[in-house]
Amino acid sequence: MSLTNKQILLNPIYCLAFGLGTGLSPKAPGTVGTVIAIPLFWAIAHWPIWAMLLLIVAMTLIGIYLCGETARALHMHDHPGIVWDEIVGYLIAMLPLSGDWRAIILGFVLFRFFDIVKPWPIGAIDKAVKGGLGIMLDDIIAGLMAALVGGLAWHYASVYQILF
């Protein structure tokens, strides 16, 4: 038995795991789910790094539960509609970047690249670790890789000049 869209939207656990319904998108639900992380990042971009990290840790712990419960209800590990992990992964990708619109786009593109392509170790972890932790972990690592590349590009390769 699978959940209906109505059941997903009316259950707070499933609704949050589905990114307030963005994971129900018929095309590219992970990308659509990542898009809703942009206003969240923009709202916290001025926070001190320790506060952002605290929020990300809290969202990760909550996400392990939300994603695990939703996957169990759907009888499917890492259902494409579960996008809480993309939201957390994007926030991680943005840690070394600013609220500048170009940095927001850079972080988005890099995070989606690492999340979709799943280079080592992301792909290996995605296959090896199951449950809510597994759902979250590959996106956490994709976010860390995007943060590393994006941070280096933004701060040391003069992305301002590349984009203009």
Secondary structure as UniProt FT lines:
FT   HELIX           5..10
FT   HELIX           12..17
FT   TURN            18..21
FT   HELIX           22..24
FT   HELIX           29..35
FT   HELIX           37..44
FT   TURN            45..46
FT   HELIX           49..74
FT   TURN            77..78
FT   TURN            80..81
FT   HELIX           84..93
FT   TURN            94..96
FT   HELIX           101..117
FT   TURN            119..121
FT   HELIX           122..128
FT   HELIX           131..156
FT   HELIX           159..163
//
